[in-house]
């Protein structure tokens, strides 16, 4: 998380009620510069919270700010700095993928190098070039999802909201897009993700909030939450192959650090597994290398989800 004293998003008492049913119940959250995940079952209030922050749904009570600006009073100013991928993304059927992205980039005030930026995001999203100038009504669901992800990041917004970003994407495509979302995070974009697909979130988020029946059950950094309940197993995965440094060399660097690694790490083909009580320090070390990604061991987030969400229902 960023050491910046001012959070990127500051939520104070947001509440939304529909026909006497409270959907979001007096939530308080401070979201720092991070990849932040809002986790909960269907109907927990995730999407409604995002829509309120985007100014698309008006809260009954409470306030919130994005980049220091009130979400209602400064709506137009915020819009130029925020990207959004809705769960059910839609497009004008008679516009092409290229035309959609050109429109988004211009709306965000990035009029310089529009063509170059448009081509970059079309390529970045993984849409085949032969479809760039075809109308979106000819796109498959997966291609529309890729275009939706491209339009969320096009124009370089400061904050991007992604609601179920990898739905309709095949397994191989998901790995590719997860790496691309990580890439945008490393470039400095604050990313807010809502999803019920735990393995995706586990590979992306460094901060979390669990929401159930409209209430925040637990929030904090991934590392803080895992440490607080006694989980200290982590893994480092190779995600690129620039040969900047080998996995064995990285292992030697970590082991050489005093009181950092508990026991001897296990080295698998493309993964390093170990225990530590200082994940923050390891995260800072790993950030120096673009070939590797550090996270709690696979399955940890599922354990947290069961503890905080399913445990809340007992």
N, C-alpha and C positions, 0 to 999 in steps of 0.2 A: 504494500500500500504506500501511497505517496506520503512524504513527511509534510506536505502542504497543510497549513492549519485550516484552510477553507475547503470543505468537501466539494466535490464536483456536483453532487446532488444532495440536498438537505430537505428531508421530509419531516414535517411536524404535524402530527395528528390527523393525517389524511383519512377521511371517512367517506364511503359511498354507500347509499341505501337505495334500493329499488323496491317500491311497493311494500314497504315495511320489512324488507329483508336486508340486513346489513351484509354487504358483499366485501367491503374493506373496512376494518374496524379500528380506527384511531391508531394508525401505524406511525412509528417514529423510526427513521433510518438516516444515517449519514453515509453516503457512498463516496469513497475516495477514488482517486485515479487508479483504476484497476480493471480487471475483467470480473464483473460482479454477476452472480447468478441468483435468481429468485426461484426457489424450488418449492413445489407443493403439488398436491393432487389436482386433478381437473376440478374446476369450480372453487379453488382455494382463494382466488382473488388476484392471481398473478397478472393476467392480462388487463383487468380493470385498473390495477395500480399503474401499469405502464401507460394505459390510455389517459389516465388523469395527468400523469407527468407530461405527456405530449400535448395536453390541452384539448384532446378529442372527447373527453368525458369530464364534466364539471363535478368537482367534489361537493358533498353536502357540508363538510366541515374540514378545517385544517388548511395548511399552506405547504408549499414546496417551492424550492428554487433549483434551477439548473445553471451552472456557471455563474452563480451569484445573482441571477435574475429570477424574479417571481414568475411562476409558470402561467399566471393569468394576466398580470399587468404587462409583462414583457413578452407576450406570446409570439409576436411577429419577429422580434429580435432573436429569440431562442430558435425559432424554426430554421433559420439560416445556418445554425451551428449544430443541428441534430439530424441524424439519419434514422430511418425506421424500416424494419422488415416485419410486416404483420404476419400472423399465423397463416391466413388465407390471402396470399398476395395476388393482386389482380392488375391487369394492364389494359390500356386502350387497345382493342383488338386490331385496329387498322394502322397503328404505329409500329415501326420496326424496333428491334432492340436498341439499335444505334440512336434512333430518334428519342426514345425514352430517356436514355442516359444523357444525351445532349440537353434535354429539357431540364432534368434534375440538376445538372451541373450549372446551368444558367440561373436556375431559381436560387441556388445557393451562392450566387454572386461570383462564381469563378468563370469569368468570361474569357480569360486568357488561356490559350492552348486548349480550347474546348475539344477540338477534334482529337488531339493527341491524348487527352485524358479519357475521352470516350473509348478510344481504341484500347487504351491500357486496361480499363475496367472490364471491357468485353473479353479481352484475352485473360485477364486475371480470374474472372469468374469461371472460365473453362467452357464457355459457349463456343462451339465450332464456328470458324470464320464464315463458312457458307450461310450461316443463319443470322449474321449481324444485320443484314439489310432485308430480312424477311419479316413480315408482319407477325406480331406476337400470337395471333390466333392460331398460327401453325406450330407453335412451340409445344413440346411435351411438358408435363407437370414438373419434371426435373429441370428442364431448361428454364422454365418460368421461375423456379426457386433460385436458380443461379443468377438470373437477371435481377431478381428481387434483392439478392445479397449484394450484387454489384451496385444497384441504385442506392442501397443503404449507405455504402461507403463512398460513392462517387461525390466529387466536390470537396473531399477531405473535411467532413464534419468533425467537431471536437468530441461529440458523444454519439454513440450508435446503439439503438435498441433493437434487439433481435428476438422475436417471438417464435419459438420452434424453428430455428434457422436451417436445420438439416433435414426437415421432413421432405419426403419425395426424392431424396438423394440416395443412390445406391451405395453399398458399403465402401467400395473403392473410392467413390466420389466424396464420401464423408471424410475419409482420412485426408484427402487433398484439401478440402475446404476448412477442416479443423486447423491444418497448418497455415492456411491463408488468413484465418481469423487471428491466430497467434501472431502472425507477421504484422497485422494491423495494430494489434495491442502493443507490440514492441516498438512500433513507430510512434506510439503516444496517444492512440485513440482510446478513450474510455468506452468500454463495451458492457452493456447490460443485457444479459441473456435470461429469457424465461423458457424453461423446457421441463418436460417430465422424463426425458431420456437421460438417465443418470450417467452412463458411460461417456456421452458427449460432454456433459458439464464437467465431469471429473478431469477431462483432458484440457479444459480451457480455463476454468474459474480459479482465481486466487482469493476471492472474497465471496461470501455466501449469506443468504437469508432464507430461513425456512418459514413458510407461511401456511397456516391452516385455519380454515373458517374465517378468513379475513384478518387474522391476527399474526403478528410476527412472533414465532416461537423461540428462535435463536438466530443470532447474526454475528458475524466476525470474519476474520481471515480464515481461509481453509486450514492453515497451520495452527492458528490459535485454537480453533474448535477441536481439531484432532488431538492436540496436546492436552487440552482441558479434560478430555475423557480417557486419557491414558493410551492413545494410539500413537505409536512412534515409528512405524514402519513406512519407508519411502522408497521411491524408485527413480532412477534417471534413465530416460529413453533416448536413443539416437533417432533423430527425426530428419537430419540432413546428412549428406556425405561429401562435405567439402575437404575432408581429411585435415581439418584444422588441428585436431588432436584426437587421439584414439581413446576408446573406452578404458583401456588398461592404464593409459597415461592419466586420464581423469581420475581413475580410482587411486592412483599413487598420490595425486595432489590432495585428495580428500583425506586419505589415511594419514598423510604427513601433518595435517592440522591437529593440534593438541585438543583432546577432549571433544572432538567433533563427531566421530563415528563410534557407535556402540557395537562391539563385536567385529568380526571380519565380514566385509561386504561379499555378497554372492554375485558373480559375474556370469550373466547369460549371454546369448549371442549378440543382442543389441540392447541389453538392459543391465543396470546395476541396481541391486536390491540391498538395503541396509536399514539399520535403526539409528536414530539420532534424536537428541533432545534440543537441538539448535537448528531447526529447518530454515529459519530466516537467514542465517549466515551461509548455509549451503545454497539457498536460492540466489543470494548475491554473487556467490562464486560462479554458479552455473550461468547466470545472465551474461557473463563475459564470452560465452561460447554459443554460437548460433546453431551448432549441430545437435544440441541436447536440450531435453525438457525435463524439469524436475517436478514431481508431484507425490502426494501420498500414495501408497501402494494401491494398485487396482483393487476395487471393491470397497475402499474406505468410505467413499461418499454414499454408497448404498447402505452401509452400516449406520452412518449418520442419519440418513433419511429415515430408516426404520426406527431409530431411537427417538428422533424428534417429532416425526410426523405420525408414525403408527403408534408410538408410545403415548402421544398426546391424546389418542382416542380411547385409551383404556380408562 
